[in-house]
Amino acid sequence: MKGALAEFAPQFLRGALSQMLSNLSVDEAVLWVNEDKSLFGEITPKYRAQIKALKLRKMDWLTSGWCIDATSERSPQIASLFLNWPKGREWLDRQTVELKTAFVSE
């Protein structure tokens, strides 16, 4: 059963990240990048527990490009910020590594 649930992890996390990033204004997103705010820290404990319970063995699909794509439908200006601002893209790259480290089970 966990294998079937893990198949839905990208959609689940896509919804969570999309909602989180889409609710930001451009000014807030710039502040998050400049302060190196953790996306993982912004995910509610409930979502963290649900994702961790999937015991994911890999999250190769989680990249900064994937996050930009996930955000582009709801908030194209935020997606554009990460796509076109090197510092923003670097921050997003670090965030994806942090999320993979937190959610992938060995």
N, C-alpha and C positions, 0 to 999 in steps of 0.2 A: 504493500500500500504506500509506503514512504516513497518508492520510486515514482509512482504515479503523481504523488503530491509534489515531489521535487520537479517534475516536468512543468508544473505551474509556477514555480518560484520566479522565473523571469517576469511573468505577468503581474504577480503579486508585488514584487519589489518595484517593478515599473510604475505601478499605481501609487505606491507609497512615495517614491522619489519624485514622480511627476507632480503629485499633489504638494509635496513639501517645497519643491523648487518653484512651482508655478504660483504659489502663494506669496512669493517674494517680489518686492519691487526691484527695479534695477539697482537703486541706491542700496537696498538691503543686501542684494547679492554681492555688490562691490565690497560692502562692509564685511560680509562673511569671508570673502577671498582675502581681503587685506588683514583681517584678524585671524586667518587660518582656522576658521570655525569648523568643527567636526560634523559632517553629515550623520555619522553613526550616532553621535550624541543627541541629534535631533529626532532620531527614530524612536517612537514611543516604546517603552519596555514591552508592551503587548506585542507589537510587530516584531521586535527583536526576538522574543521568545518563540513566536510562531515560525519565523524564518530559521532560527537555530534548530528548532525541533525537526526540521526537514532533513537534517544531517547531510547537507549538500557536500558532495565530494569534489566538485569543481564549480567554478562560476566564470568560465572563460568568456561568456557572453557579456559580463559586466565590464564595460569599458567607458571611457569618457564620451566616446562617440555614441554609444548606446544611451547614456544619460542625456546627452544633447537631443537625440532623437526622441526620447521619452518625454522630454520637456517641450519640444517644439510645437506640438499640437495645442497645448493649453497656454503656453507662454513663449511665443516666438522671440520676443525681445530678450528673455533670459537665455534661451538657447543660443541666440546670436551673440550675446555677451561672452558665453563660454567658447563658442566657436571662433570668434574673432579676436579675443583678448588673450594673448599668450599666458599672462599670469593667471587668468581665470581657468584656462585649459590645464595648466600645471596643477592648480589647486584641485580641479576635478579629477585629474589623474591620481593624485595622492588620496583623494577620498575613495576612489574605487578600490585602490589597494587596501585601504583600511577596512572597507566593507567586506572584501574578500577574506581578509585575515580574520575578521570577527565571525563570519558566517560559515566558512568552509570547515568541515570536520575532517580530520585525518583518518 
